[in-house]
Amino acid sequence: MAHGSRDPRPQRALENLAQLLSERLTLLANSTLTSPVVGSCTLEFGPGSLHSQICQFGEYTLSLGLKEVQVLPLFLLPGVHVKEDVPTEVAIAQQFLAQKLTINLRSHLGSQVAGLTHWVVGEMASAKPSKWILLSHGSRRTNGNLPVEEIAAKVNAVTAYWSVAPSLEEKVASLVHSGHQEIGIVPYFLFDGGIAEAIAQTLQQLKQQFPLAKFHLANPLGASVELANLILNLIEQ
């Protein structure tokens, strides 16, 4: 389950990820057991409310003779969606399905700090700037940004946020004024989409503002084997 977007690209990436996860689970499943079924849903911009999407998938699960659904929130920060919105929607779905089906809400993706740190390190290996910025969407919830700060500290990067301070522009300006002329940015986001494009456009503006500076923009997680493995870790918890 992801946040959802009006942009079709994150939805396609989510569906590709579901297919990739299904293939990996099938390989891992004992041949005497039914292979897990993987679907996708979104908190916002979906075909219906999250609880209705879960109920629809739950009914399909029941038709296959299965009695349990795992809901895996692909959120990187423990913000209001993880702490309030998603649990509420899952509880509503469980009420609708009553005793027919058990719904287990698992930890959010951002709880996999070790695995996500490993991914960030891999992205940082693609270039050798003097300083890296770990750029996250950001959360206004108390302690919502702590995981990003923790990862940044582990990899000797600084943090910037898309929706809260400090912004990418502020952090780049601070680094340039401190003497850093080669700066890398790791977008701490799931998929390409509107925000990824906006980040690239902001970077173009920063290049004009600081013509002597060189910038390297890494990639978001994407529908990758590495992301599928992080999700498998959530399932095994």
Secondary structure, 3 states (H helix, E strand, C coil): CECCCCCHHHHHHHHHHHHHHHHHHHHHCCCCCCCCCCCCCECCCCCCCHHHHHHHHHHHHHHCCCCEEEECCCCCCCCHHHHHHHHHHHHHHHHHHCCCCEEEECCCHHHCHHHHHHHHHHHHCCCCCCEEEEEECCCCCCCCCHHHHHHHHHHCCEEEECCCCCCHHHHHHHHHHCCCCEEEEEEECCCCCHHHHHHHHHHHHHHHHCCCCEEEECCCCCCCHHHHHHHHHHHHC
